[in-house]
Amino acid sequence: MTLDGLVVPVPTLFSDDGSLDLGRNAKFARGLADAKVDHVFVLGSLGEFPSVTDEERERLIDVVVGSVVGSTDVWVGCGAPSTHQAVAYAESAEGAGAAAVVAVPPFYLHPALPSVERYYHALHGSVEIPLLAYNIPSLVGYALPSAFVHALARDHILAGLKDTSGSLASVESFLTGAPGGFPVFPGDDAFASDAIARGAAGAVMGIANIVPRLCIELVAAARAGDRPRAAECQAIVNALVEVGRAAPFPSNMKFLAAELRGAEVGYRAPYDPLTPGEAAGVRERLSRIRERLAPFLVR
């Protein structure tokens, strides 16, 4: 297992009554594996991890791990407000067959940085699989300093980092001065190719849930140094990102996956289905780029 390439942060899919739908999640994960994405990332932000119960987490991870095929593997989000809870999540994910765990730092209450360091040490000590940190200050409430991440990488506590800060400069700060071979992944679709050109090991792309072939080609072109092709793909990705802005996250991503891939999706309150007005707005924007998307939508 390598920590590089395309990582797809998958949504968690529910039944019409809001219960966890294992069949829908299994089918969705299998479709991405069939498309040959490198990694499926379960229970990240797009996966609505705070909305999923502990019992549901175990069943969801089991079914996704059992559904992927070929070289695709499964990463699992295990961050939590408490170290005890995060460790339990990491151990459970490893036991279910996860290839790596990804952890936001403790959120809601903001611990001191030394406590965050002990949190990552405890997570690392609890599992044998790689541990990646997840920097997403807009939702956690504070950012992980690059020097802090680099120190944990040099001590072999962290095996990599996902940075969803909304800033290419932030990704560059984690790349600059990192130990050799330490993989950094941008979590913002809009600058995936630029981040890879600057040394990122790959990209975490939510848009890959909608058009996996497009994102696979973008990451491959960027990693191969084919800047013109990467730029072409990135322009289409950015246009699709703008389509999604017509509706709230994460429901917008589920709606687009249903619209363009025919995926069976479901929602859990408060992240409800799009209103008729929101759906119309998304479809209107989508109509402008359907021709550009067509080559990537063959099922």
C-alpha positions in Angstrom: 0.0 0.0 0.0 1.4 3.4 -1.0 0.3 6.8 0.3 -0.1 8.6 -3.0 -2.5 9.0 -5.9 -6.2 9.8 -5.8 -8.1 9.7 -2.5 -11.9 9.8 -2.7 -13.7 11.0 0.5 -17.0 9.2 0.1 -20.4 10.4 1.3 -22.3 8.2 3.8 -25.5 7.1 2.1 -28.8 6.6 4.0 -32.2 5.0 3.3 -35.2 7.1 2.6 -36.1 7.0 6.3 -32.6 8.2 7.3 -31.2 4.9 8.5 -27.8 3.7 7.3 -28.1 1.9 4.0 -25.4 -0.7 3.8 -26.3 -1.8 0.3 -26.1 1.7 -1.1 -22.7 2.3 0.5 -21.4 -1.0 -0.7 -22.5 -0.4 -4.3 -21.1 3.2 -4.3 -17.7 2.0 -3.0 -17.5 -0.8 -5.4 -18.2 1.6 -8.3 -15.2 3.7 -7.3 -13.0 0.7 -7.0 -14.2 -0.5 -10.4 -13.2 2.9 -11.7 -9.7 2.2 -10.2 -9.4 5.1 -7.8 -6.4 4.5 -5.4 -8.0 5.1 -2.0 -11.6 5.4 -0.7 -11.8 7.6 2.4 -14.7 6.7 4.7 -16.1 9.0 7.5 -14.4 12.2 6.5 -16.3 15.5 6.4 -18.2 14.5 3.3 -19.0 11.3 5.1 -20.8 13.3 7.8 -18.9 11.4 10.5 -20.4 13.3 13.4 -23.8 12.0 12.3 -22.9 8.3 12.4 -23.2 6.3 15.6 -20.4 4.1 16.9 -22.4 1.0 16.0 -23.1 2.3 12.5 -19.4 3.2 12.0 -18.4 -0.4 12.5 -21.0 -1.8 10.0 -20.2 0.9 7.5 -16.4 0.3 7.6 -17.0 -3.5 7.3 -19.2 -3.2 4.2 -16.9 -0.7 2.4 -13.8 -2.7 3.1 -15.6 -5.8 1.9 -16.8 -4.0 -1.3 -13.6 -2.6 -2.8 -11.7 -4.7 -5.3 -8.4 -4.6 -7.1 -5.7 -2.2 -5.8 -8.2 0.2 -4.2 -7.9 0.3 -0.4 -9.8 2.0 2.4 -8.8 4.9 4.7 -11.0 5.7 7.7 -11.5 9.0 9.5 -11.0 8.4 13.3 -10.7 12.0 14.7 -12.7 12.7 17.8 -13.0 15.3 20.6 -11.4 12.9 23.1 -8.2 10.8 22.7 -10.0 7.8 24.2 -12.7 7.9 21.6 -10.3 8.5 18.7 -8.1 5.5 19.8 -11.2 3.3 19.9 -12.1 4.4 16.4 -8.6 3.8 15.1 -8.4 0.3 16.6 -11.8 -0.6 15.3 -10.9 0.6 11.8 -7.7 -1.4 11.8 -9.5 -4.5 12.9 -12.0 -4.1 10.1 -9.2 -4.0 7.5 -8.6 -0.3 6.9 -5.3 0.5 5.2 -4.8 3.8 7.0 -6.5 6.1 9.5 -6.9 9.8 9.1 -7.5 12.0 12.2 -8.5 15.6 12.6 -7.2 17.0 15.9 -9.6 17.2 18.9 -12.4 19.6 18.0 -15.1 21.7 19.7 -13.0 22.4 22.8 -9.5 23.4 21.7 -6.7 21.7 23.7 -3.2 23.1 24.1 -0.7 22.0 21.4 1.2 19.6 23.7 -2.1 17.8 24.3 -2.7 17.6 20.6 0.8 16.1 20.3 -0.1 13.4 22.9 -3.3 12.7 21.1 -1.4 11.8 17.9 1.2 9.8 19.9 -1.7 7.8 21.4 -3.3 7.2 18.0 0.0 6.1 16.5 0.7 3.7 19.4 -2.7 2.1 19.1 -2.4 0.8 15.5 0.1 -0.6 13.1 -1.4 1.0 10.0 -0.3 4.5 8.8 -1.7 7.5 10.6 -2.4 10.7 8.7 -3.3 14.1 10.3 -6.1 16.1 8.8 -5.8 19.9 8.9 -9.2 21.5 8.4 -9.2 24.7 10.5 -12.6 25.9 9.2 -14.4 23.0 10.9 -12.0 22.1 13.8 -11.5 25.7 14.9 -7.7 25.9 14.7 -5.0 25.0 12.4 -2.1 22.5 12.8 1.2 24.4 12.5 3.5 23.0 9.8 6.4 22.8 12.2 4.3 20.7 14.6 3.3 18.3 11.8 6.9 18.1 10.5 8.2 17.3 14.0 5.7 14.4 14.4 6.7 13.2 10.9 10.4 13.1 11.8 9.5 11.1 14.9 7.6 8.7 12.7 4.3 9.4 14.4 2.5 10.8 11.4 2.8 9.0 8.0 1.2 11.9 6.0 -1.2 14.8 6.0 -4.4 15.9 4.4 -4.7 19.7 4.3 -8.1 21.2 3.6 -7.4 24.8 4.6 -8.7 26.4 1.4 -5.2 27.7 0.7 -2.5 26.5 -1.7 -0.1 28.5 0.4 -1.0 26.3 3.4 -0.3 23.1 1.4 3.1 24.6 0.4 3.9 25.3 4.0 3.5 21.6 4.8 5.5 20.6 1.8 8.4 23.0 2.6 10.7 21.5 5.2 8.9 18.2 5.5 11.0 15.1 6.0 11.8 13.3 2.7 9.0 11.1 1.5 6.4 12.6 3.8 3.2 12.7 1.7 1.0 15.8 1.7 -2.5 15.7 0.1 -4.5 18.8 -0.7 -8.1 18.4 0.2 -9.4 21.3 -1.9 -10.4 20.1 -5.4 -9.8 23.5 -7.0 -6.0 23.4 -6.7 -5.3 19.7 -6.8 -3.0 19.9 -9.9 -1.1 22.9 -8.7 -0.4 21.2 -5.3 0.8 18.1 -7.1 3.1 20.2 -9.3 4.6 21.6 -6.1 5.3 18.2 -4.6 2.0 16.8 -3.2 1.8 13.0 -3.3 -1.7 13.1 -4.8 -5.0 14.7 -4.0 -8.1 14.1 -1.9 -11.0 15.0 -4.3 -14.7 15.0 -3.4 -15.5 15.7 -7.1 -14.2 12.1 -7.8 -17.5 10.9 -6.3 -19.2 12.5 -9.3 -16.7 12.0 -12.1 -14.1 9.6 -11.0 -12.5 9.2 -14.4 -11.9 12.9 -14.7 -10.1 13.0 -11.3 -8.1 9.9 -12.0 -6.9 11.5 -15.3 -6.1 14.8 -13.6 -4.0 13.2 -10.8 -2.2 10.9 -13.3 -1.4 13.8 -15.6 -0.2 16.1 -12.8 2.0 13.3 -11.3 3.5 12.6 -14.7 4.3 16.3 -15.2 1.8 16.7 -18.1 0.9 20.2 -17.2 -1.3 21.0 -20.2 -3.5 17.9 -19.7 -3.6 18.4 -16.0 -4.7 22.0 -16.5 -7.5 20.9 -19.0 -8.8 18.5 -16.4 -8.5 21.0 -13.6 -10.5 23.5 -15.5 -13.4 21.1 -15.8 -13.1 20.1 -12.1 -13.2 23.8 -11.1 -16.3 24.3 -13.3 -18.0 21.5 -11.4 -16.9 22.9 -8.1 -18.8 26.1 -9.1 -21.8 24.0 -10.0 -21.8 22.6 -6.4 -21.8 26.1 -4.9 -25.4 26.5 -5.9 -26.4 24.2 -3.0 -25.3 23.4 0.6 -22.5 20.8 1.3 -22.6 17.8 1.7 -26.1 17.4 0.1 -24.8 19.0 -3.1 -22.2 16.3 -3.6 -24.8 13.5 -3.1 -27.2 15.2 -5.5 -24.6 15.5 -8.2 -23.5 11.9 -7.8 -27.1 10.8 -8.3 -27.5 13.2 -11.3 -24.3 12.3 -13.1 -23.6 8.7 -12.0 -27.0 7.5 -11.3 -26.0 6.7 -7.7 -28.6 5.8 -5.2 -28.1 8.3 -2.4 -29.9 9.1 0.8 -29.9 11.8 3.4 -29.9 12.2 7.2 -31.2 15.4 8.9 -30.0 18.1 9.2 -28.2 17.5 5.9 -31.4 17.2 4.0 -32.1 16.7 0.3 -31.9 19.8 -1.9 -35.0 22.0 -2.1 -36.6 22.3 -5.6 -35.1 25.7 -5.9 -31.6 24.4 -5.0 -31.9 21.5 -7.4 -33.0 23.8 -10.2 -30.0 26.1 -9.5 -27.6 23.2 -9.6 -29.1 21.8 -12.8 -29.0 25.2 -14.5 -25.3 25.5 -13.8 -24.7 21.9 -14.7 -26.3 22.4 -18.1 -23.5 24.8 -19.1 -20.7 22.2 -18.7 -22.5 18.9 -19.5 -20.8 18.7 -22.9 -17.3 19.1 -21.3 -18.2 16.4 -18.8 -19.6 13.9 -21.3 -16.3 12.1 -22.2 -15.9 11.2 -18.5 -19.4 10.0 -17.8 -19.4 6.7 -19.6 -20.7 4.1 -17.1 
